[in-house]
């Protein structure tokens, strides 16, 4: 059985930066890293590219799992229409599909909305 870890990043500031630096570190070590959120965030494609990975917008866990076989990290989130580029995490069923391919899941897990 493959070991899988789930890390949650909480706090008043710097969560996204720390999360992406962590994703980059473990991806460079050869781990398949899935990045997501339980709150609203605004990951940008260039941030993921800088970390050696990619941003996947939509609610498609199977696509995220397939990408993780080729590239890491993968940030899988859904856009929030009318929210100026803000995103939210995958639905629970789609997150499960995406997590099936990940060795490490990193989630931004809190926010000012509680």
N, C-alpha and C positions, 0 to 999 in steps of 0.2 A: 504494500500500500504506500502510495506517494504521500509525503508530508506536505501539507499546505498551511501557510500562515496567513492571518488576517490582522492587519495593523490599522488602528484608527488614530487619526491625527486631530487633536482638539486644542483649543486655546484661543487667546484673544487676537493673535496676529502671527503671520508667517507660516501658517499651515500649508498653503499651496507650495510655497518655496521649499520648505523642508520635505514635503511629500515628494516633489519632483526630484530633488537631490537624492533622496533615498531610492527612488525608482531607478534613477540613472546608475547609482552605485551597484545595486543588485542585478540590474540588467547587464551591466558590464561584466559581472561575475558569471554570467550565463543563465541566470534565473529568468523564468517567464513571469513578468510583473504586470498585473492588471491594476490600473488606477481608476478610481471612481469616487463618488460622493454620496453622502446621505442627506446633504443639504444643498443649497444653491451655491454654485461656484462659477468660475469663468476661465477654465483652462483654454489656452490658445495653442494652435497648431505649432507655432514657432517654438513655444516652450517645450513641447514634446519632441520636436525635431532636434532641438539642442540637447535633450536628454538621450538622443539616439532612438527615439520611438515615434509614435504617431498618435493622432487624435482621431477617434472614431465617433462621429455624431450619429445618433439614431438609437433605436431600441432593439438592437439585434445582437443578442448574446452569442449566437452561432458565428456571426461574422467576427466578433471580437475574439472568440476562441480560435478561429482559423488564422487570424492575424497574429495571435500569440505564438503560433507554430513557426512564424517567419521573422517576427520582429518583437522586440521588447524594449521599453514598456509600451503598453497600449492603454490609452485613457479612453474608456467607453462611457459616454454620457449622452443625455438627450437635451436638445435645445429647449428653452422655455420661450415660446413665442411672445413677442412684445415685451421682453425683459432685457433688451439691449445686450444680447450675447450671453446672458446667464444660462447655466445648464443645471440639470438635476441628474441623479443617478438612473441607472437602468431599472426597469420594473423588476420585481422579485424573481419571476420565472426567467427573465432574460439574464439577470445577474447570475443566477445559478448556472445557466448555460455557459456564460463567459468564464465563470470561476472554475469550471471543469478543466480548463486548459492551463490555469495559473498555478504557479508555485507560491507566489506571494501576491496578496491583494492589499493594496493601500487605499484607504478611504478617508477623505476629508469628512469629518463626522460631527461637526457642530457649526453653529453660526449665530448671528445676532438675533435671528428669528426664534431661537430656542429649539 
